[in-house]
Amino acid sequence: MRRREFILLVGGAAALPRVVRAQQIIQKRRIGVLMAYDESTAQAQAWVTAFREGFQKLGWREGGDFQIAIRWATGDKATITRFAKEIVASRPDLILSSSTPTTAALLEQTRTIPIVFGIVTDPVRSGFVASFPRPGGNATGFTNFERTMGGKWLELLTEIAPSVNRATFLFNPVTAPHFEYYLGTFKAAAASLAVQPIVAPVRDPSELESAIAAQARDANSGIVVMPEAFTQAHSAEITTLAARYRLPAIYAYRSFVELGGLLSYGSDLTDNFRRAATYADRILKGAKPSELPVEAPIKLELVINIKTAKALGLTVPPSLLASADEVIE
């Protein structure tokens, strides 16, 4: 080998690691995350962890192949909007959105950056997707419930508290503009169960106590707490107030029951975020959000707090205990 060719060969080999490192830097994918919860919310932290772990199990290395930037917006609409603008301005390769309010805010800012949502109730009516099988835009993801759940919650509440003849549907219309999705079946179930349906929109945390206290003025009242960002963010206040005013209440998520709520029936949302990692993986490898179908929850669970039932003077029916996925003593 001639000396000139040898020098070129050695020099090229020495430069190769630098080229590889440069390619790795260029190929590192950036994921923005917008959560409609306070950073101290344990359940929301568990969702982000499930996404991270699911993504890493698919072969991605955080800090190596990808990096995540998280914004904790709480349930405040103005904060959600501000953080949505910041995330879109940073031009990430993909955005993980926690819920309906965050997805709405993000889609106001971009119709090109792929968005995967973890918890959205009615993505079609909300205008996020064209249909479940073919979303058609830059967003896709996972739903938490179907509309019949509004009636199912009331049925379970009257099963554990048979004396309830007046039930209040609690929600925040600002963070849950889709409340009609559940309200129809809630009212239909109320008619069949001879229960008076009460609609109690709450727009601010300061209104929670007055709304719940108002229901306690009438005997045999109960509460159905709608699953949405506001009620989730204020789960501790809601369960505490329900206990203080001795009102049987049903929730969609087990986290409420772990805080002292009476019972919950709903999907395993941590699993939604774990599955969201598979969609993120597919999109970053070339799949289009428009062609990835919106998926419904796979697992529903019933959780009962026996201690709370006893405190309310309720006897849990054996049939309900037998069908529970978990009983908290």
Backbone torsions as a table, in degrees:
resi	resn	phi	psi	omega
1	MET	NA	134.2	179.0
2	ARG	-72.5	151.6	-173.9
3	ARG	-57.8	-42.8	-179.0
4	ARG	-60.2	-44.2	-178.8
5	GLU	-66.7	-36.5	-179.4
6	PHE	-65.2	-43.0	-180.0
7	ILE	-63.5	-42.3	178.8
8	LEU	-63.1	-40.1	-179.2
9	LEU	-65.4	-47.2	-179.9
10	VAL	-65.0	-42.6	179.9
11	GLY	-62.9	-39.3	178.3
12	GLY	-65.4	-40.0	179.5
13	ALA	-64.7	-39.0	-179.5
14	ALA	-67.7	-32.1	-178.4
15	ALA	-79.6	-17.4	-174.5
16	LEU	-57.9	-46.6	179.3
17	PRO	-58.1	-36.3	178.9
18	ARG	-65.7	-37.8	179.0
19	VAL	-65.3	-44.0	-180.0
20	VAL	-61.7	-45.2	179.7
21	ARG	-62.4	-39.6	179.2
22	ALA	-63.5	-40.9	178.5
23	GLN	-64.5	-38.4	179.3
24	GLN	-63.9	-40.6	178.7
25	ILE	-64.2	-42.8	-179.5
26	ILE	-64.6	-37.4	-174.3
27	GLN	-86.7	-5.2	178.7
28	LYS	-63.0	126.7	-175.7
29	ARG	-94.2	143.1	-177.7
30	ARG	-110.0	128.9	-179.2
31	ILE	-118.7	124.0	174.3
32	GLY	-95.1	143.5	-179.5
33	VAL	-128.5	127.3	177.7
34	LEU	-119.9	114.8	-178.1
35	MET	-111.2	131.9	179.0
36	ALA	-89.1	43.6	-177.0
37	TYR	-142.7	160.8	173.8
38	ASP	-73.5	148.4	-177.8
39	GLU	-61.7	-22.3	-179.0
40	SER	-82.7	-4.9	-179.1
41	THR	-71.7	112.7	-175.0
42	ALA	-60.6	-41.6	-177.7
43	GLN	-63.9	-43.2	179.3
44	ALA	-64.9	-37.4	175.9
45	GLN	-62.4	-38.5	179.1
46	ALA	-64.7	-34.4	179.2
47	TRP	-67.1	-44.4	178.9
48	VAL	-63.9	-40.8	178.3
49	THR	-62.6	-41.6	179.2
50	ALA	-62.3	-40.0	177.4
51	PHE	-64.0	-48.1	-179.6
52	ARG	-58.2	-49.0	-177.1
53	GLU	-66.1	-39.9	177.8
54	GLY	-63.5	-38.7	179.9
55	PHE	-67.5	-41.1	-179.3
56	GLN	-69.3	-32.3	177.5
57	LYS	-66.6	-19.8	178.0
58	LEU	-87.4	6.2	174.1
59	GLY	103.9	1.6	-179.7
60	TRP	-88.4	140.0	-179.8
61	ARG	-111.5	115.6	179.8
62	GLU	-66.2	131.9	-175.8
63	GLY	89.5	-19.0	177.9
64	GLY	-107.1	-66.1	-179.8
65	ASP	-88.0	-27.1	-177.0
66	PHE	-149.6	162.2	174.2
67	GLN	-137.3	148.4	-177.0
68	ILE	-119.1	136.2	173.6
69	ALA	-121.6	118.7	-174.4
70	ILE	-108.0	137.1	172.8
71	ARG	-117.0	124.0	178.2
72	TRP	-100.2	103.8	-170.3
73	ALA	-95.3	-3.2	-169.9
74	THR	55.3	-161.9	-179.2
75	GLY	-95.2	9.6	-176.6
76	ASP	-77.7	124.3	-174.9
77	LYS	-62.9	-42.2	-179.1
78	ALA	-63.6	-39.5	179.0
79	THR	-68.3	-39.8	177.6
80	ILE	-59.9	-45.9	-179.4
81	THR	-62.7	-43.7	-179.0
82	ARG	-63.0	-44.8	-179.7
83	PHE	-69.8	-33.3	177.0
84	ALA	-61.3	-41.9	177.7
85	LYS	-63.3	-42.2	-179.7
86	GLU	-63.5	-43.9	-178.5
87	ILE	-64.6	-46.5	-179.1
88	VAL	-64.3	-38.6	179.7
89	ALA	-63.8	-25.9	179.8
90	SER	-79.6	-6.9	175.5
91	ARG	54.8	58.3	177.2
92	PRO	-72.5	166.4	177.8
93	ASP	-77.3	-24.8	-178.4
94	LEU	-159.6	151.9	178.2
95	ILE	-124.8	131.2	171.7
96	LEU	-97.2	123.4	-178.6
97	SER	-112.0	135.4	-174.5
98	SER	-76.4	-37.6	-165.8
99	SER	-155.9	-171.7	-179.4
100	THR	-61.9	-49.9	-178.7
101	PRO	-60.9	-41.1	-178.4
102	THR	-70.4	-37.1	179.8
103	THR	-67.0	-41.5	178.1
104	ALA	-60.9	-44.0	-179.3
105	ALA	-65.5	-40.0	-179.3
106	LEU	-68.2	-40.0	-179.1
107	LEU	-71.7	-18.7	172.5
108	GLU	-71.6	-22.6	-176.5
109	GLN	-98.7	-27.1	-177.9
110	THR	-149.9	141.2	173.1
111	ARG	-122.4	19.6	-179.9
112	THR	-124.9	-41.1	-180.0
113	ILE	-68.1	129.2	-180.0
114	PRO	-62.1	135.7	179.2
115	ILE	-124.9	130.2	173.8
116	VAL	-115.7	119.0	179.6
117	PHE	-99.7	144.7	-176.7
118	GLY	-95.1	-34.3	-177.5
119	ILE	-139.9	98.9	174.7
120	VAL	-132.7	133.3	-175.6
121	THR	-77.9	-54.0	-174.2
122	ASP	-134.1	77.4	-174.9
123	PRO	-65.2	-23.8	179.8
124	VAL	-74.1	-54.1	179.5
125	ARG	-64.6	-28.8	178.4
126	SER	-74.3	-11.4	178.6
127	GLY	84.0	13.9	-178.7
128	PHE	-79.7	-35.5	-178.1
129	VAL	-136.7	159.1	178.5
130	ALA	-78.7	-37.6	179.0
131	SER	-161.3	165.7	178.7
132	PHE	-65.5	-48.5	-177.3
133	PRO	-70.4	-32.6	179.6
134	ARG	-134.5	90.9	-176.2
135	PRO	-56.2	-39.1	171.5
136	GLY	84.1	-11.5	-179.2
137	GLY	-124.2	-142.5	-179.1
138	ASN	-103.3	9.8	-179.4
139	ALA	-126.5	144.4	172.8
140	THR	-158.4	174.8	-179.8
141	GLY	159.3	-135.9	-167.6
142	PHE	-136.3	140.0	177.8
143	THR	-95.6	166.2	179.2
144	ASN	-105.4	-34.5	-177.7
145	PHE	-151.2	165.1	169.9
146	GLU	-102.0	164.5	-170.6
147	ARG	-63.0	-26.6	-177.9
148	THR	-65.4	-13.4	-179.1
149	MET	-62.9	-28.3	178.5
150	GLY	-57.0	-39.8	177.9
151	GLY	-77.4	-37.3	-178.8
152	LYS	-62.9	-40.4	178.4
153	TRP	-59.7	-42.6	-179.0
154	LEU	-68.2	-38.7	177.7
155	GLU	-59.7	-44.9	179.9
156	LEU	-66.8	-37.3	179.3
157	LEU	-63.1	-44.2	-179.4
158	THR	-74.1	-20.5	176.6
159	GLU	-73.1	-40.4	-179.8
160	ILE	-84.3	-23.4	178.5
161	ALA	-132.0	78.5	-173.7
162	PRO	-60.6	-21.8	-177.9
163	SER	-77.8	-10.0	-178.6
164	VAL	-64.7	120.2	176.0
165	ASN	-126.3	10.7	179.6
166	ARG	-147.7	113.5	-174.6
167	ALA	-121.8	133.7	-178.3
168	THR	-104.2	133.4	178.0
169	PHE	-99.4	110.6	-172.2
170	LEU	-103.2	129.8	-179.1
171	PHE	-166.8	168.3	175.2
172	ASN	-111.0	113.0	-177.0
173	PRO	-65.7	-18.5	178.9
174	VAL	-74.1	-47.1	-179.8
175	THR	-88.6	-11.7	179.3
176	ALA	-131.2	65.4	178.7
177	PRO	-65.3	-11.0	179.9
178	HIS	-91.9	17.3	-173.1
179	PHE	-57.9	-27.0	179.1
180	GLU	-62.5	-21.7	-180.0
181	TYR	-56.3	-39.4	179.7
182	TYR	-99.4	-26.7	-171.7
183	LEU	-61.8	-36.3	-179.0
184	GLY	-61.0	-48.2	-178.8
185	THR	-73.9	-28.4	174.2
186	PHE	-61.6	-47.1	-179.1
187	LYS	-68.4	-36.9	178.9
188	ALA	-64.3	-42.2	178.1
189	ALA	-66.2	-38.3	179.4
190	ALA	-60.7	-41.2	179.1
191	ALA	-63.5	-42.0	-178.2
192	SER	-72.5	-24.6	-178.4
193	LEU	-98.9	4.0	-178.6
194	ALA	58.9	42.2	178.9
195	VAL	-113.0	135.8	177.9
196	GLN	-78.8	119.4	179.9
197	PRO	-84.7	132.3	178.2
198	ILE	-120.6	132.4	178.1
199	VAL	-102.3	123.1	-176.1
200	ALA	-125.6	83.7	175.4
201	PRO	-72.4	133.1	179.9
202	VAL	-125.7	121.2	-173.6
203	ARG	-101.5	-6.8	-175.6
204	ASP	-152.5	148.0	179.0
205	PRO	-55.6	-31.2	-178.8
206	SER	-66.2	-17.1	-178.5
207	GLU	-91.0	-8.8	-174.5
208	LEU	-60.6	-49.5	-175.2
209	GLU	-63.8	-42.9	-179.6
210	SER	-64.3	-37.6	179.9
211	ALA	-66.2	-42.4	-178.8
212	ILE	-75.7	-39.8	178.8
213	ALA	-61.6	-34.5	179.9
214	ALA	-61.9	-33.5	-179.8
215	GLN	-73.9	-29.9	-177.5
216	ALA	-71.8	-14.6	-179.9
217	ARG	-69.2	-22.2	179.2
218	ASP	-107.5	133.2	179.6
219	ALA	-65.9	154.6	175.5
220	ASN	62.9	37.0	176.6
221	SER	-98.5	154.3	176.2
222	GLY	-144.4	170.4	-176.4
223	ILE	-130.8	137.0	170.0
224	VAL	-111.0	115.1	-177.7
225	VAL	-94.3	116.4	-177.9
226	MET	-69.1	139.1	177.1
227	PRO	-76.7	115.8	177.0
228	GLU	-166.1	172.0	-170.4
229	ALA	-60.2	-40.0	-176.6
230	PHE	-67.2	-50.1	-178.1
231	THR	-66.2	-33.5	177.4
232	GLN	-67.0	-42.7	-179.0
233	ALA	-65.7	-26.4	-177.7
234	HIS	-115.0	34.4	-178.1
235	SER	-62.3	-38.5	-179.6
236	ALA	-63.6	-44.5	179.9
237	GLU	-64.1	-42.7	-176.3
238	ILE	-66.4	-45.9	-179.7
239	THR	-67.0	-36.0	178.2
240	THR	-65.0	-43.0	-179.8
241	LEU	-67.9	-38.9	177.8
242	ALA	-61.5	-39.9	178.5
243	ALA	-69.2	-42.2	-178.4
244	ARG	-61.4	-40.5	-178.1
245	TYR	-96.3	10.2	174.7
246	ARG	52.2	52.7	179.6
247	LEU	-113.2	124.5	173.6
248	PRO	-67.5	133.2	-177.7
249	ALA	-139.2	146.7	176.0
250	ILE	-117.3	143.8	-176.8
251	TYR	-126.8	169.2	180.0
252	ALA	-91.3	-22.1	-171.4
253	TYR	-121.6	141.9	-178.4
254	ARG	-61.3	-25.2	-179.1
255	SER	-59.5	-31.1	177.4
256	PHE	-67.1	-41.5	-179.0
257	VAL	-68.8	-35.5	177.0
258	GLU	-64.8	-24.6	177.7
259	LEU	-87.7	-3.3	-180.0
260	GLY	116.8	3.2	176.3
261	GLY	-66.2	159.5	-175.1
262	LEU	-70.4	-57.5	178.9
263	LEU	-156.2	159.2	177.8
264	SER	-138.9	151.7	174.8
265	TYR	-144.2	117.2	-178.5
266	GLY	179.8	-173.0	-174.9
267	SER	-83.3	160.3	175.5
268	ASP	-85.6	96.5	-174.0
269	LEU	-70.3	-25.8	176.6
270	THR	-60.9	-36.8	177.9
271	ASP	-65.1	-35.2	176.8
272	ASN	-57.2	-44.5	-177.7
273	PHE	-73.6	-29.9	174.9
274	ARG	-65.2	-41.3	178.2
275	ARG	-71.6	-28.8	177.9
276	ALA	-61.1	-29.9	178.2
277	ALA	-62.7	-35.0	179.2
278	THR	-67.7	-35.9	177.8
279	TYR	-69.8	-40.6	177.7
280	ALA	-60.4	-42.8	179.4
281	ASP	-60.2	-46.4	-178.0
282	ARG	-66.6	-39.3	-179.6
283	ILE	-67.5	-43.6	-179.7
284	LEU	-68.9	-15.1	176.3
285	LYS	-98.9	6.9	172.5
286	GLY	121.4	-11.5	179.7
287	ALA	-70.7	153.9	179.8
288	LYS	-100.8	134.0	177.4
289	PRO	-55.8	-33.7	-177.9
290	SER	-62.0	-19.6	-176.3
291	GLU	-110.1	0.4	177.9
292	LEU	-98.2	115.6	-174.2
293	PRO	-65.0	145.8	172.3
294	VAL	-70.1	132.5	-175.7
295	GLU	-112.8	145.5	178.1
296	ALA	-86.7	163.1	178.2
297	PRO	-64.2	148.1	-178.6
298	ILE	-92.2	-35.4	-172.4
299	LYS	-121.4	129.5	173.0
300	LEU	-112.9	143.5	-178.4
301	GLU	-137.0	142.9	177.8
302	LEU	-109.2	124.1	-178.5
303	VAL	-125.9	133.1	-177.2
304	ILE	-125.1	136.7	176.7
305	ASN	-103.0	103.9	-177.0
306	ILE	-65.1	-38.7	-179.6
307	LYS	-60.1	-43.4	179.3
308	THR	-66.7	-39.9	177.7
309	ALA	-58.9	-44.7	179.5
310	LYS	-64.0	-40.1	179.9
311	ALA	-62.9	-29.1	179.4
312	LEU	-90.5	-0.5	-179.7
313	GLY	75.3	27.7	-177.9
314	LEU	-104.6	143.3	173.7
315	THR	-106.8	117.8	-177.5
316	VAL	-73.7	124.1	180.0
317	PRO	-59.1	140.9	179.4
318	PRO	-55.9	-36.1	-180.0
319	SER	-63.6	-35.8	179.4
320	LEU	-72.7	-39.4	177.6
321	LEU	-62.9	-39.5	-177.6
322	ALA	-67.4	-30.3	-177.9
323	SER	-90.8	-5.2	-178.7
324	ALA	-71.6	140.9	175.3
325	ASP	-79.4	-28.7	177.6
326	GLU	-152.1	140.1	176.2
327	VAL	-119.6	119.9	179.4
328	ILE	-93.2	120.5	-177.0
329	GLU	-85.1	NA	NA
